[in-house]
Amino acid sequence: MSEVLNVVAKAIIGIRPDLGESGTEITRDAALFYAADPDQPVLGLDSMEALELITVLEREFGVELAETDIRITDLRTVGDVVDAMSGAAL
């Protein structure tokens, strides 16, 4: 597990402890909100949890997404978040 993925997974579990308690595996392909593909894992975050996740990750990585070319609407999976934070933290 990459370092950024590990940080993102910990942030998600911090916001949604039930995911950690249930042993939900947080993988790059897990959808944050919902998935069109019934085989895709879904974390089921709501909009407030997503906002909290962005806030936590901005603080963790020392970036402001509003000051980057990252569009929050493009962050659909854990992998999207990992890639965005990896690029923003450079």
Residue pairs with C-beta under 8 A, 6 or more apart in sequence:
1 9
2 82
4 82
4 85
4 86
4 89
5 28
5 78
5 82
7 57
7 60
7 61
7 85
8 26
8 57
8 78
8 81
8 82
8 85
9 26
9 78
11 53
11 56
11 57
11 60
12 19
12 26
12 43
12 45
12 53
12 78
13 19
13 20
13 26
14 56
15 45
15 49
15 52
15 53
15 56
16 43
16 45
16 49
19 26
19 43
24 41
24 43
25 41
26 43
26 78
27 41
27 78
28 77
28 78
28 79
28 82
29 40
29 41
29 77
29 78
29 79
30 40
30 41
30 42
30 43
30 77
30 78
31 40
31 41
31 42
31 43
31 76
31 77
32 43
32 45
32 50
32 53
32 75
32 76
32 77
32 78
32 80
32 81
33 42
33 43
33 44
33 45
33 46
33 50
33 76
34 42
34 44
35 41
35 42
43 78
45 53
50 72
50 75
53 81
54 65
54 72
57 81
57 85
58 64
58 65
61 85
61 88
61 89
62 89
63 85
63 88
63 89
65 72
65 84
65 88
68 87
68 88
70 84
70 87
70 88
74 80
74 84
75 81
75 84
